């Protein structure tokens, strides 16, 4: 499927969907059963990262008949190392042996800053654009966790592409699934992190952080595609291009993770209005259409995002500093128009030099197409790791 056809499909989906309803199936859980479910309690309860704060059953979209599913809120850690609360979805095939079922964290790609874009809401109503990849894992009999990442709540404050926030959200989503009594999963289950685009970055960050942050996890592999490993290289080349909305959203995400960055201080009136609009109503489709080909100069009164505080935080969220300890499938499109190929190639070489048992694969296609066409190779890698097949490397 070409990028144009995928965008057309996304357009049809977005334009035809009814408004996202309040949660309408209070079949079980602690509630609440409306959108207040997503608002973290204040203060946060005492506990450890991965402890479940609240949960409720999920409709699970097209998988309703074949899986049991729950939306959960769990304790995690933000980019500043402080406790936070993250939501997500846990899905378990009805025919799975829950005592032994492996757990795959399906880390979603870009969903946009607006609350209605929340991945768990999209899964619930059957509008999750990565459903084919999710289906692959459920059909294979694996339990799956899908983190929403930090900040999806009625007054959204998402920390888009901030690896220091996303990595813990991924890891703690798995922990939450293991601690959710209703799911019945084992704390010793084999675990795989899997994601593409924003999700590829999240999976890689989870892999880098896991040895110190969650050494108890039985992590056996990571599949990460379209990875934004170096945010400076990824974002600056999007100015004035098709992916400008992703650039603008990245500035917003960093600012919401790190208050000292003070994005508002160098925004123009137009920039303030555009980003406020983005937070209110932009999902993936709007990021790639409404904001396409715009320029950062039209949003700002000066280049504040290249000041030392910004550069420091961008570098702090650069992958490669703590290579993962488990086998890795890293893949990228050579014609990627959203996440620069060169910086991904640099990451693969960095991991190879560090001795990571890595399979690196390139595809002669574009970023959006590979969301779907990479799924078969990802599934094969995941199955091999869960089966205990020795990993090879093509470094």
BADREN-210474 format. One record per residue (C-alpha): x, y, z; residue in one letter. Coordinates in steps of 0.5 Angstrom, whole numbers, plus 500, padded with zeros to 3 digits. Last residue first. Example, Ala and Ser with C-alpha at 12.3 -4.5 7.8 and 13.67 -1.06 7.14 Angstrom:
2
527498514S;525491516A;
//
This chain:
395
553487525X;548482522X;547479528X;543472530X;539470536X;538463539X;531461538X;528461545X;520461542X;519468545X;525470541X;523467535X;516469535X;518476536X;522476530X;517473526X;512478528X;517484526X;518481519X;511480518X;509487521X;514491517X;509492511X;504496515X;508502519X;513501513X;508505508X;508511513X;515512513X;517511506X;519505502X;526501500X;526497506X;532497511X;534491516X;538491522X;538485526X;542486533X;546482538X;548488541X;556488542X;557496543X;560497536X;553494533X;549498538X;552505535X;552502528X;544501529X;544508532X;548511526X;543508521X;537511525X;540518525X;541517517X;534515516X;531521518X;524520521X;518523517X;520523510X;523516510X;525513504X;530508506X;525506511X;528503518X;529497522X;532495528X;531488531X;534487537X;537481542X;537483549X;542487553X;540494551X;545499549X;546505554X;548511551X;545510544X;538514544X;538521545X;533524550X;539527554X;541530548X;534534547X;534536554X;541539553X;540542547X;533545550X;537548556X;543551551X;538555547X;536552540X;529551541X;529559543X;530561536X;526567536X;519570535X;516563534X;510560530X;511563523X;519562523X;517554525X;515553518X;509550515X;509545510X;504540513X;500543519X;493541517X;495535513X;500530517X;498533524X;491533522X;491525521X;495524527X;490527532X;490534533X;484537536X;485541543X;493540543X;493543536X;489549537X;493551543X;499550538X;496554533X;494560537X;501560541X;505560534X;500565531X;501570537X;509568537X;512563541X;519565544X;517565552X;511560551X;516554550X;519555557X;524550557X;524550565X;518546565X;521540562X;516534560X;511539557X;516543553X;519537550X;512535548X;510541545X;517542541X;515535539X;508537536X;511542532X;516538529X;511532528X;506538525X;512540520X;512533517X;511535510X;516540510X;517547512X;521545518X;522537518X;530537518X;530540525X;526535528X;529528526X;537531527X;535534534X;531528536X;536523535X;534516536X;527517532X;526510531X;522508524X;522501527X;524497534X;523490535X;526488542X;527482545X;527477551X;525481557X;524477563X;523483567X;526483574X;531488572X;526493572X;529500572X;537498571X;537493566X;530496563X;532503561X;536501554X;530497552X;525501555X;528507550X;528502544X;521501545X;519508546X;523510540X;520505536X;513507539X;514514536X;516511530X;514503530X;514499537X;515492540X;518491547X;518483548X;517480555X;517472557X;512471563X;515471570X;510476573X;505471571X;498474568X;492473571X;488479567X;483480573X;489481578X;492486574X;499486577X;503483571X;499487566X;501493571X;508491570X;508491563X;505498563X;511500567X;516498562X;512502557X;511508561X;518508564X;521508556X;516514554X;518519560X;526519559X;524517551X;521524550X;518523543X;511526545X;510528553X;503529553X;499534557X;492533555X;487537559X;482531559X;487526560X;493523556X;499526559X;504520559X;504514555X;498511552X;501504553X;499498550X;500491553X;499485549X;498478552X;500473546X;496468543X;499469536X;493472534X;493477539X;500479536X;498479529X;492483531X;496488534X;500489528X;494490524X;491494529X;496500528X;491505526X;487504532X;480506531X;476500533X;472504539X;476501545X;483501541X;482509539X;480510547X;486506549X;491510544X;489517546X;487521540X;481524544X;485527549X;489532543X;496531542X;497527536X;497519536X;504518534X;506511534X;504506539X;508501543X;505494543X;508491549X;508484548X;507479554X;508472554X;502467556X;505462561X;499463567X;494466562X;494460558X;491464552X;484462549X;481468551X;486472548X;489477553X;489485552X;492490557X;490497555X;494504557X;494509562X;500513566X;500516573X;507520575X;512519580X;518523579X;525522575X;524528571X;522525565X;516522568X;516515572X;510510573X;504508577X;498505573X;492507570X;488501567X;484500561X;482492560X;481487555X;479480555X;480477548X;476474542X;469477542X;472484543X;477484538X;474489533X;474494538X;477492545X;471494549X;475495555X;474493562X;476498568X;482499572X;485503577X;491505581X;495499578X;502498581X;507499575X;512503579X;511502586X;506505591X;503511595X;497514592X;498520587X;496526590X;492528587X;488522583X;490522575X;485524570X;484519565X;478515569X;475522569X;473520562X;467516564X;467509567X;470511574X;472505575X;474500580X;473494575X;467491571X;462491566X;462499566X;461499558X;460506556X;466510556X;464517554X;463517546X;469519541X;465523536X;463519530X;468516525X;467518518X;472524517X;478520521X;477514518X;477516511X;483521512X;487515515X;485511509X;487517504X;493517508X;495510507X;493511500X;498516499X;503513503X;503507498X;500500500X;
//
